[in-house]
């Protein structure tokens, strides 16, 4: 099939241009208030102690470390998920069975429900007297909303992968998009959740963030355990 790539490029350019026009129109009328808000945040940020900065920066640092882990694992064959995935043949890298896709969509619905519930909880926090809490609520709110939108798009890709009788390459392409979006939604949800913990105690969010990063390491570097000759799984010593 001869796909006309200019069509998709033209559509995305029109979409981006339309949103730029909207942003410019909004900035013309409200740029002064936006500048004042940013200046007030920076003034208050000068008084934040180390614990507050740690609570704010810990989640994106963990995301960056996770991304770097993927790259290093693939480049140096570290035995993690990404390097093992790269060793799978070019074909049939994804499980395209409908039962698996249904289970995947069920999990995605749970993630969307968690993000929506946390969005409601976070926005009920009292932020009237503390700029730091206002910043935390703002970044967590953006993260939760972005997570919901991304996971809904992932659900759409998974749904369409089996809604029609595609060729197998098309089904796999849709599932690949669904998985990529799901991973991004997961990170957005996790970061926003850890930011939300900072509303309770800043040091507690750092502890939770450390636990989350450690669990990511534990799941990511998974080595298959060979079965014993008699079929009994060997025990580690």
Buried (B, 14 or more C-beta within 10 A) or exposed (E): EEEEEEEEEEEEEEEEEEEEEEEEEEEEEEEEEEEEBEEEBEEBBEEBEEBBEBBBEBBBEBBEEBEEBBEBBBEEEBEBBBBBEEEEEEEEEBEBEEEEBEEBBEEBEEBBEBBBEBBEEBEEBEBEEBBBBBBBBBBBBEBBBBBBBBBBBBBBBBBBBBEEEBEEEEBBBBBBBBBEBBBBBBBBBBBBBBBBBBBEEBBBBBEBBEEBBEEBEEEBBEEEEEEEEEEEEEEEE
